[in-house]
Amino acid sequence: MRWIPGRPGWLAAALLALAAVPGVRPGALAQGAADTLRISLDEAVTRALAAGEEMQSAESSLKLAHAQFAQARSTALPQLNLGTSYTRQIKSVFGGAVPEIEPFEADTLAPLDQRVRDLEDALPTAGLSGLGALFSETSFASENTWVASLTLTQNIFQGGSIWHSIAAARNALRAAENLREDREREVVLAVREAYLGALLAQRGVRIADLSLEQAESQLRRVRLRAEAGEASEFELLQAEVARENQVPIVKQSQALYELSYLELGRLANLPVDVPLVLTSPILGGEAPAGEPAALDTTALTGQAEQGPGIRALESIVRAREHAEPIAASGHWPSLSLFASYSEQAYPGDVFPTADDWREDVRAGVELSWSLFDGLRTNGAVQQAKAETEQARQGLQQARERIRQAVAQSRWDLERAAADLTARSRTVQLARRAYELASLRFEEGASDLLEVSDARIAHQLAQTYEAQARHDYFVALARLERYSGQPWFSAAVPPASE
């Protein structure tokens, strides 16, 4: 087969056709459409945000912050407790303290002198008999005791710890909300990078496979020419070596391809053992018309420093600042009000009747003050100050990392844009050079080494062009992650049907 100048050969045509196919996991095209999962970049991001473990962890942290805020707020609200108890007295220390004395009953039919003597005999124990009757209806001598109580307690002052605890918990809740938003941005960036990595690995597999096909085709031609006596044994060995050298490259690209798909599946919670078709042609088509020079690093840095990650750290610093007066509250007294209402019963039997219940109502003020706690409060205050200082240092370091990340992403974008423009042109030149080298070899004007060099140059040009396109979109995704501006979303082409 002769190649006509000015037209791509059948291998170049196959290269162009296969390069237009969206990313497909190996085996996907052999499966039916019902056995494959077609997923765009936006769909992968949606899956990761809806069911990814990273977002579920952030949601759990937010729920924990809500619970901690509710607990802190409860210290400022009144506490109402209801309780009931039953006590069976088996043996009492008061047993025998009050003798059992039968109540005096006068014999009205006895003679007068007999009734007088009976009164004189009962007079010494009359007080004890009344005392025994009194104690029989109290907990001292009752075998059965029932108590039902309702207690109300309200903290008035605890050295300022009540308000500061609520304020610290509120700032911790805001930090959790901002961290959730920051985690969402981080997950979006991770999925985008994984999707781009899968597309790049898929492009590498196609390039390596086509290069192997080209080497095998070239080997077949040389064998035919050798059989016809038009090629030497050395040329045949060169073609065989070129073909064998391409096999490890194919295997390596396939391994990277599978790993990239596993990472994308992990982040987006995609089903395992189901072929995937990536429908967002981000690494195909013309070079994006970006204007990296229009990006203002100062403005981008300012937007990044207002992002949820920095706001979360600022809230953490404020929460730590409230922890200092909470720790210092141990130096101050605590004041609280209390009131209780209870009903008590001491029946002779196990279960009381309505007439056995007695009311008891109390109210008061309680003041407590720890005069010396072994310097525990001083240690808590020092610890709170140290943790506050650590939080401030962490905030400052985060701001410095943000500035560096924004500057690095902007530089990567400028480099990738310039590189992509150059690489796109290089691919066209390398393809034309390979066509001419193959034609020259067919006409006997060059050797197989020239064809092999042209093929390798074409392969490298395609690889570099795909890498530059990948780097360009990764830089846009990182700028969008830090600034919140839709740099990446506006540059990505729509998914294919």
Residue, then its C-alpha position, 0 to 999 in steps of 0.5 A: m500500500r502506497w501513501i499519497p502525499g498530502r493525505p494521512g495514511w490509513l494508520a493516521a486516519a485510524l489515529l484521528a478517528l480513535a482520538a475522537v472517541p470519549g474515554v472508554r475503559p478497556g472492554a467497554l466497547a465490546q460490552g453492550a450499551a446496557d453493560t456500560l456506564r456513561i458518565s460525564l464530569d458533572e455527573a461524577v462530581t454529583r455522585a461524589l458530593a451525594a454519596g462520597e465518603e469524604m462528604q459524609s465525613a464532613e456531614s458527620s462533623l457538622k452534626l457533631a458541631h450542632a450537638q455540641f452547640a445544643q449541649a453548650r446552650s443547655t447550660a444557660l437554660p433551666q433544668l427541670n427534673l422529675g423523680t420518684s422512689y420507694t424505700r423499704q426499711i429492713k432495719s433502722v438505727f431508730g429501732g427501739a428508741v421509742p418503745e411501743i406503748e399501747p394507747f390508754e383506754a379508760d374503763t368507764l364501767a370501773p369504780l371511780d377509785q379504779r379509774v383514778r389509779d389507771l390514770e395515775d399509772a398511764l400518766p408517766t408514759a403519755g408523752l412517749s405514746g404521743l411521740g410514738a404516734l408522731f414518729s410512726e408517720t415519718s421516715f424514722a419509724s416507717e417501714n415504707t417510704w414513697v417520695a415523688s419530687l419535681t426540682l427546678t434549677q437555674n444557673i445564674f453565674q458561673g464566672g462567665s463560663i456560661w456565655h463564653s461556652i455558648a459563644a465558643a460552641r457557636n463559632a465551632l458550629r460556624a467553623a464546621e459549616n465552613l469546613r463542610e463547604d471547603r471539603e465540598r470544593e476539595v472533593v470537586l477538585a479531586v474528582r476533576e483531577a481524577y477525571l482528567g487523569a483518567l482521560l489522560a491515561q486513556r489518551g496514553v493507552r490509545i497512543a501506545d496502542l496505535s504506535l504498537e500497530q504502526a510498529e507491527s505494520q512496519l514490521r510486516r512491510v519489512r518482512l515482505r520486502a525481505e522476502a522479496g530481497e529488497a530489505s536486509e536482515f539488519e532492517l528486519l531486526q530493526a523493525e522487530v526491535a522497534r515492535e518489541n520496545q513498544v510492548p512494555i510501553v503499552k502495558q505500562s499505559q494500560a496499568l496507569y489507565e486502570l489505576s486512574y479509573l480506580e481512583l475516579g471510581r473511588l471518589a465518585n462511588l462508581p460501581v466496580d466491574v462495570p465498564l465506564v465511558l467518559t463522555s466529557p471530551i475535555l482533552g480533545g478538540e482545539a486548544p482552549a482560548g484562555e487569557p491567563a494574562a487577564l488574571d490578577t494574582t492579587a485579586l485571586t489571592g484576596q478571593a481565596e483568603q475569603g474562602p470557606g477554609i480560611r473562614a473556618l480557621e478564623s472561627i476556630v481562633r474565635a472559639r479558642e479565644h472564648a476558651e480562655p475565660i471559660a478556663a478562668s471561670g474556676h477562680w470565681p464563685s457559682l450562683s444558682l437558684f433552685a426550687s422543689y416540690s415533693e409529695q411523701a407518703y409513709p404507709g403502713d402497707v406497701f402501697p399508699t392511699a390518697d390520704d397518706w401523701r404529704e406535701d413538701v415545697r422548698a426554694g433557695v439560693e446556692l453559692s459555691w466557691s472553690l477557694f483552692d483547687g491545687l492550681r488546676t485553674n491556672g494550668a487550664v488557663q495557660q493551656a487555653k492560651a497556648e491552644t489559642e496561639q496555635a490556632r492563630q499560627g495555623l491561620q497565618q500558615a494557611r493564608e501563606r499556603i493559599r497565597q502560594a497555591v494561587a500564585q503556583s496555579r496561575w503560573d501553571l496556567e500560563r505555562a500550560a496555555a503556552d505549552l498547549t499552543a506549541r504542542s498542538r502545532t507540534v503534533q501536526l508537524a510530527r504527523r506530517a513528518y511521519e507520513l513523509a518518512s513512511l513515504r520515503f521509506e516505501e520509495g527507498a529514499s530512507d531507511l527504517l531508522e528514519v521512520s522509527d524516529a518519526r513515529i517516536a517523535h509523533q508519539l511523543a508530540q501527542t503525549y506532550e500535547a495531551q499532558a499540556r491540555h491536562d495541565y491547563f485544565v488542572a490549573l483552571a480547576r485549582l484556581e476555581r477551587y481557591s477563588g470560587q470563580p467558575w474558571f474551569s466550568a466556563a472552559v469545559p466543553p459540554a459532554s457528548e451524547 
